[in-house]
Amino acid sequence: MTKKKTRIKTDAAATTFQTREEVNAAIAAMGDAQRRRDEIATAMNDELAAVRARYEAQAAEQAAVIKELGQGVQIWAEANRNDLTRDGRTKTAKFAAGEISWRTRPPRVVVRGEPGVLDALKRLGLERFVRTKEEIDKTAILAEPAAVDGIKGLSIAQGEDFVIKPFETDLEEVQA
């Protein structure tokens, strides 16, 4: 039988404050730290964007080569498909450097103008192809909580967050 833990250990607060002025100074320091962190994140994103742009430019050249060669291979393969697939007995042709293959994609439904299609399906008695979704209207429950009071499995929960929001100032540009 395992013993149930009734005590939860938490780390002791590293810093405690005794006065309102100390708390105000701590919030101001938090604001400064947040702004410095944002500056660091901005600098990191600027560097990442530059690196990404440099490598994407190099990769674009190779993508153009791959596209051009791929189109040429496909044109040749389509012209020689019967020989490559042994008159359709196989879907793959192997080469020393790789292979090519033809794959049939699974069927998919394409719907254009969904409201009209829904109306047509209903008019033709094909409701089995129309999905109706039932779900609990949580917004309505929040508007009338007394109406659902006592229903098993349904409760209204509300929590509280402690928020520290350092003030930010926007510096104005002054033109001389």
Backbone bond lengths (Angstrom), bond angles and torsions (degrees), N, CA, C in turn:
res aa  C-N    CA-C-N  psi(-1)  N-CA   C-N-CA  omega(-1)  CA-C   N-CA-C  phi
1 M - - - 1.439 - - 1.532 108.13 -
2 T 1.336 116.39 126.47 1.455 119.62 -179.10 1.515 110.49 -87.35
3 K 1.304 113.11 146.85 1.459 119.49 -178.49 1.528 108.55 -85.16
4 K 1.317 117.57 131.51 1.451 122.43 -179.12 1.526 109.22 -79.79
5 K 1.339 115.07 132.16 1.454 119.63 178.96 1.528 108.76 -79.15
6 T 1.305 115.31 128.87 1.458 119.27 178.17 1.516 111.62 -111.75
7 R 1.311 117.63 -4.43 1.447 122.37 -177.59 1.517 110.23 -121.91
8 I 1.293 116.52 132.44 1.457 121.57 178.23 1.519 108.04 -111.74
9 K 1.312 116.31 126.38 1.456 120.79 179.24 1.521 109.43 -87.69
10 T 1.317 115.40 136.85 1.452 120.30 173.07 1.514 108.12 -128.49
11 D 1.316 115.46 154.43 1.462 119.66 178.15 1.523 109.47 -68.17
12 A 1.292 115.11 143.28 1.461 119.90 176.89 1.519 108.92 -69.46
13 A 1.324 116.39 149.12 1.454 120.82 178.99 1.525 108.91 -63.93
14 A 1.318 116.06 131.78 1.459 120.48 -178.27 1.528 110.97 -72.42
15 T 1.319 115.94 -31.79 1.455 120.64 -177.45 1.513 108.95 -133.65
16 T 1.310 116.54 133.76 1.460 120.28 174.45 1.513 108.10 -124.16
17 F 1.311 115.23 153.50 1.453 120.45 -177.20 1.518 109.42 -121.02
18 Q 1.304 114.93 148.35 1.463 120.64 -176.34 1.524 112.95 -109.37
19 T 1.326 116.70 -23.79 1.458 118.49 -174.91 1.514 110.85 -130.12
20 R 1.330 115.47 163.48 1.456 122.59 177.15 1.532 110.57 -61.75
21 E 1.315 116.90 -37.46 1.454 121.46 -179.85 1.532 110.93 -64.89
22 E 1.339 116.99 -39.38 1.473 120.53 177.93 1.524 110.54 -64.66
23 V 1.342 117.45 -40.69 1.470 120.99 178.46 1.527 109.62 -65.05
24 N 1.337 117.41 -42.99 1.466 121.26 178.39 1.524 110.10 -60.29
25 A 1.310 117.61 -43.53 1.470 121.18 178.55 1.531 110.76 -64.41
26 A 1.325 117.23 -37.61 1.472 121.00 178.90 1.524 110.60 -65.75
27 I 1.341 116.98 -41.90 1.468 119.90 178.34 1.518 110.09 -64.45
28 A 1.340 117.27 -40.40 1.463 120.51 177.13 1.528 110.52 -62.21
29 A 1.332 116.73 -41.74 1.472 120.56 178.59 1.529 110.32 -64.65
30 M 1.345 116.99 -37.00 1.467 120.02 176.72 1.526 110.32 -62.50
31 G 1.334 116.96 -41.18 1.462 120.61 177.64 1.512 111.50 -61.57
32 D 1.338 116.55 -43.48 1.464 120.32 177.57 1.534 110.62 -61.28
33 A 1.326 116.27 -44.87 1.468 120.20 -179.50 1.527 110.72 -63.82
34 Q 1.340 118.01 -39.25 1.462 120.79 178.01 1.524 110.90 -63.26
35 R 1.330 116.39 -42.85 1.465 119.36 179.24 1.522 111.14 -64.99
36 R 1.325 117.87 -41.45 1.476 120.57 177.12 1.526 110.63 -63.21
37 R 1.350 115.96 -41.52 1.475 120.10 178.14 1.528 110.11 -61.91
38 D 1.342 117.57 -41.63 1.462 120.99 178.20 1.524 111.24 -63.87
39 E 1.340 117.35 -38.76 1.463 121.05 177.17 1.520 110.49 -63.10
40 I 1.327 116.57 -41.42 1.469 121.10 179.13 1.526 109.58 -64.13
41 A 1.343 116.93 -44.42 1.470 120.84 179.71 1.528 110.63 -63.12
42 T 1.326 117.25 -39.83 1.461 121.00 178.49 1.524 110.55 -64.43
43 A 1.313 116.80 -44.23 1.465 120.28 178.69 1.529 110.51 -62.07
44 M 1.337 116.28 -42.31 1.464 120.30 178.86 1.526 110.31 -61.79
45 N 1.342 116.92 -46.32 1.466 120.28 -179.16 1.521 111.71 -64.36
46 D 1.346 117.41 -35.68 1.463 120.06 176.39 1.523 110.76 -62.90
47 E 1.334 116.51 -45.08 1.470 119.94 178.97 1.523 111.12 -64.77
48 L 1.338 116.70 -42.49 1.471 119.80 179.51 1.524 110.81 -62.94
49 A 1.327 117.53 -40.33 1.458 120.96 179.36 1.528 110.56 -62.96
50 A 1.323 117.23 -41.02 1.469 120.37 179.28 1.524 110.90 -65.57
51 V 1.318 116.56 -43.51 1.471 120.55 179.29 1.532 109.74 -64.02
52 R 1.339 116.10 -45.97 1.470 120.42 179.62 1.530 110.29 -59.29
53 A 1.319 118.00 -45.87 1.465 121.22 -179.03 1.521 111.11 -61.24
54 R 1.337 116.99 -41.86 1.462 120.64 -179.80 1.535 110.94 -62.58
55 Y 1.326 116.87 -46.92 1.461 119.52 -178.24 1.525 112.27 -73.47
56 E 1.335 117.39 -33.56 1.461 118.95 177.40 1.521 110.94 -64.73
57 A 1.336 117.44 -35.45 1.467 120.67 177.18 1.531 110.16 -63.77
58 Q 1.325 116.52 -43.00 1.470 119.98 177.93 1.528 110.58 -65.46
59 A 1.310 116.96 -41.63 1.459 121.07 -178.09 1.527 111.31 -69.45
60 A 1.334 117.76 -30.73 1.465 121.25 -179.80 1.528 110.70 -61.95
61 E 1.314 116.16 -39.09 1.467 119.71 177.79 1.521 110.29 -60.58
62 Q 1.316 116.31 -44.10 1.464 120.47 -179.33 1.526 111.09 -69.45
63 A 1.342 116.86 -36.14 1.470 120.36 178.11 1.526 110.42 -62.24
64 A 1.338 116.95 -37.75 1.468 120.48 178.02 1.525 110.68 -65.59
65 V 1.318 117.02 -40.19 1.469 121.11 177.82 1.528 109.93 -63.86
66 I 1.332 116.34 -45.92 1.466 121.23 -179.39 1.524 110.44 -61.03
67 K 1.332 116.84 -43.09 1.469 120.50 -179.47 1.524 111.25 -63.10
68 E 1.324 116.00 -47.37 1.466 119.87 -178.84 1.528 111.57 -62.32
69 L 1.338 116.71 -47.45 1.471 119.94 179.37 1.528 110.73 -64.44
70 G 1.318 117.12 -39.46 1.460 120.78 -179.86 1.510 112.55 -62.82
71 Q 1.341 116.05 -40.38 1.462 118.88 177.62 1.526 110.93 -64.05
72 G 1.328 116.55 -41.02 1.468 119.82 178.16 1.515 112.03 -63.40
73 V 1.340 116.85 -42.58 1.469 120.70 178.30 1.528 109.90 -62.98
74 Q 1.333 117.35 -42.71 1.460 120.04 -178.42 1.533 111.50 -64.58
75 I 1.320 117.02 -41.82 1.469 120.17 178.93 1.527 110.05 -61.15
76 W 1.333 116.79 -45.84 1.462 120.00 179.51 1.522 110.73 -64.65
77 A 1.352 116.72 -42.69 1.462 120.68 -177.93 1.519 111.38 -65.13
78 E 1.333 117.49 -40.82 1.470 119.81 178.28 1.525 110.49 -63.43
79 A 1.327 117.28 -39.44 1.464 120.78 179.44 1.530 111.40 -66.80
80 N 1.336 117.08 -27.41 1.467 121.36 -177.10 1.531 111.98 -114.19
81 R 1.316 117.31 23.63 1.469 121.83 -173.49 1.522 112.57 -59.06
82 N 1.308 118.27 -44.25 1.474 119.99 -178.28 1.524 111.65 -60.01
83 D 1.327 116.88 -44.46 1.468 119.81 178.75 1.530 110.92 -66.13
84 L 1.356 116.87 -42.88 1.460 120.83 -177.29 1.523 112.83 -67.17
85 T 1.330 116.36 -34.71 1.472 119.83 -177.15 1.525 112.16 -100.32
86 R 1.326 116.69 10.69 1.470 122.06 -178.29 1.537 109.80 50.37
87 D 1.342 113.57 56.13 1.468 122.90 -179.78 1.527 112.64 57.86
88 G 1.329 115.95 40.80 1.459 121.37 174.39 1.513 115.95 85.54
89 R 1.348 118.18 5.98 1.473 120.46 -179.58 1.525 111.97 -77.10
90 T 1.317 117.53 -19.46 1.463 121.45 179.09 1.522 108.54 -135.91
91 K 1.309 116.51 158.93 1.460 120.45 179.42 1.524 112.02 -108.45
92 T 1.323 116.70 -1.58 1.462 121.08 -174.78 1.515 110.09 -126.62
93 A 1.333 114.85 139.72 1.467 121.09 174.52 1.518 106.86 -122.77
94 K 1.337 115.39 127.83 1.468 120.45 -176.84 1.519 110.33 -99.31
95 F 1.324 113.89 141.53 1.460 122.62 175.59 1.518 106.89 -125.65
96 A 1.315 117.31 168.05 1.460 120.88 179.52 1.533 110.83 -62.77
97 A 1.337 117.68 -34.02 1.466 121.29 -176.57 1.525 113.87 -93.77
98 G 1.329 117.66 -7.41 1.461 119.96 -178.41 1.509 110.87 164.78
99 E 1.303 116.91 -156.94 1.459 120.64 -179.54 1.520 109.68 -145.44
100 I 1.321 114.68 159.42 1.456 121.61 173.04 1.514 107.14 -124.36
101 S 1.318 115.63 153.01 1.461 117.97 -179.54 1.512 109.98 -154.03
102 W 1.314 114.88 158.72 1.447 122.89 174.73 1.522 106.64 -113.15
103 R 1.309 117.03 127.93 1.458 121.61 -179.41 1.518 109.32 -126.72
104 T 1.318 116.31 130.37 1.459 121.47 176.14 1.517 108.58 -85.81
105 R 1.321 116.02 124.42 1.455 120.52 179.33 1.525 110.40 -73.40
106 P 1.331 117.77 153.02 1.459 119.54 176.22 1.532 110.43 -66.45
107 P 1.316 117.32 152.84 1.467 118.97 179.69 1.526 111.00 -65.18
108 R 1.335 115.20 149.65 1.458 120.31 177.15 1.522 108.53 -140.90
109 V 1.293 116.12 156.14 1.455 121.85 -179.42 1.523 108.48 -96.68
110 V 1.310 115.76 129.02 1.458 121.73 176.96 1.519 107.10 -113.73
111 V 1.333 117.17 123.67 1.459 121.93 -178.37 1.514 108.40 -116.68
112 R 1.325 115.76 126.12 1.467 121.37 174.54 1.518 106.83 -120.50
113 G 1.316 117.16 127.46 1.460 120.86 -177.65 1.515 111.35 72.51
114 E 1.332 116.54 61.31 1.468 122.07 -173.59 1.527 114.41 -54.24
115 P 1.329 120.56 -43.41 1.475 118.22 179.99 1.524 113.03 -58.84
116 G 1.329 117.03 -42.07 1.462 120.33 178.62 1.519 112.14 -65.50
117 V 1.332 116.97 -38.78 1.463 121.10 178.74 1.530 110.07 -66.10
118 L 1.343 116.79 -41.63 1.469 120.21 177.87 1.522 110.67 -61.00
119 D 1.334 116.57 -44.92 1.464 120.04 178.69 1.524 111.06 -60.65
120 A 1.334 117.12 -43.93 1.470 121.30 -179.26 1.526 110.86 -63.32
121 L 1.342 117.44 -43.05 1.463 119.80 179.33 1.533 110.98 -62.19
122 K 1.331 117.15 -43.02 1.466 120.81 179.53 1.523 110.77 -66.86
123 R 1.334 117.77 -43.01 1.459 122.66 -179.37 1.530 111.21 -62.04
124 L 1.316 116.63 -34.50 1.467 121.27 -178.99 1.521 113.03 -87.75
125 G 1.334 117.34 4.96 1.459 120.79 179.13 1.520 113.12 73.84
126 L 1.295 117.85 27.86 1.461 121.84 -178.39 1.536 110.59 -107.79
127 E 1.339 116.37 45.00 1.465 121.31 -179.32 1.517 112.74 -61.31
128 R 1.328 117.82 -20.25 1.470 120.15 179.79 1.528 111.53 -63.62
129 F 1.338 116.34 -16.50 1.455 120.13 178.00 1.532 112.30 -97.46
130 V 1.341 116.69 8.48 1.456 121.78 179.57 1.518 107.88 -113.92
131 R 1.298 117.21 123.57 1.459 122.71 -178.28 1.530 109.21 -91.02
132 T 1.322 116.18 129.50 1.458 121.98 174.48 1.513 106.90 -115.25
133 K 1.322 115.90 125.68 1.458 120.56 -175.26 1.519 109.80 -108.08
134 E 1.322 116.49 123.48 1.458 121.85 174.46 1.507 108.62 -100.65
135 E 1.333 115.38 134.66 1.451 119.39 177.20 1.522 109.30 -152.66
136 I 1.306 116.07 160.86 1.455 121.75 -179.32 1.527 108.88 -75.51
137 D 1.342 116.32 132.79 1.455 122.30 178.79 1.525 108.45 -88.24
138 K 1.323 115.74 92.85 1.463 121.24 -175.86 1.521 111.96 -67.61
139 T 1.317 117.38 -32.77 1.464 120.73 178.62 1.519 110.69 -63.65
140 A 1.329 117.08 -42.13 1.466 121.05 178.70 1.526 110.94 -66.24
141 I 1.326 117.24 -37.17 1.468 120.86 178.21 1.517 110.31 -64.55
142 L 1.348 117.32 -42.35 1.462 119.82 178.23 1.524 111.63 -64.48
143 A 1.341 117.34 -29.25 1.459 120.97 178.81 1.524 111.54 -74.08
144 E 1.345 117.72 -29.10 1.461 121.92 -179.18 1.525 110.84 -133.50
145 P 1.326 119.21 67.44 1.463 120.45 -175.84 1.530 113.59 -65.19
146 A 1.314 118.61 -28.75 1.465 120.86 -178.81 1.523 111.47 -66.84
147 A 1.318 118.13 -29.59 1.462 121.78 -177.63 1.525 112.64 -67.18
148 V 1.323 117.86 -25.68 1.455 120.81 -177.00 1.527 112.03 -108.55
149 D 1.320 116.70 7.87 1.466 121.38 -178.91 1.531 109.76 -59.83
150 G 1.306 117.60 129.60 1.459 122.63 176.94 1.519 114.88 93.71
151 I 1.320 118.71 -2.39 1.468 120.27 178.28 1.519 108.09 -78.20
152 K 1.328 114.90 123.62 1.459 121.15 -177.78 1.534 109.93 -64.39
153 G 1.322 115.45 134.72 1.457 121.13 178.52 1.517 113.82 87.51
154 L 1.331 116.83 0.57 1.451 120.77 -178.59 1.521 108.96 -127.26
155 S 1.293 116.21 122.27 1.461 120.57 177.76 1.513 108.87 -143.12
156 I 1.301 115.81 160.61 1.453 121.64 177.83 1.519 106.95 -110.60
157 A 1.304 116.03 121.04 1.459 121.34 -176.32 1.521 109.37 -110.15
158 Q 1.321 114.83 145.67 1.452 120.14 176.67 1.510 107.80 -146.19
159 G 1.308 116.22 134.88 1.457 120.34 -179.11 1.516 110.37 -120.69
160 E 1.297 114.20 -178.70 1.455 120.49 -179.82 1.515 108.34 -135.08
161 D 1.313 116.29 134.39 1.455 122.04 176.81 1.520 108.94 -110.07
162 F 1.303 115.88 144.14 1.465 121.45 172.83 1.513 106.47 -97.36
163 V 1.329 116.86 120.69 1.451 121.63 -173.34 1.520 109.65 -120.39
164 I 1.322 115.06 131.94 1.460 121.32 172.69 1.513 106.13 -114.15
165 K 1.321 116.90 121.01 1.455 120.63 -177.09 1.520 109.33 -125.93
166 P 1.329 117.04 97.76 1.462 118.89 176.15 1.527 110.20 -64.89
167 F 1.319 116.19 141.58 1.457 119.88 178.27 1.508 109.91 -72.60
168 E 1.334 115.27 146.74 1.450 120.86 176.05 1.508 108.38 -117.13
169 T 1.281 116.46 146.55 1.455 119.88 176.57 1.520 108.06 -118.17
170 D 1.322 114.49 141.75 1.452 120.31 175.00 1.513 106.97 -99.67
171 L 1.303 115.85 123.26 1.457 119.80 178.67 1.522 108.72 -80.09
172 E 1.293 115.78 136.79 1.456 120.87 179.27 1.516 109.82 -87.49
173 E 1.302 114.69 144.67 1.455 120.49 175.75 1.530 107.78 -81.81
174 V 1.304 116.70 125.58 1.455 121.36 178.74 1.524 107.96 -110.39
175 Q 1.317 115.82 123.61 1.462 118.97 178.47 1.515 109.80 -99.19
176 A 1.301 115.97 132.97 1.464 119.99 -177.32 1.501 111.33 -87.49
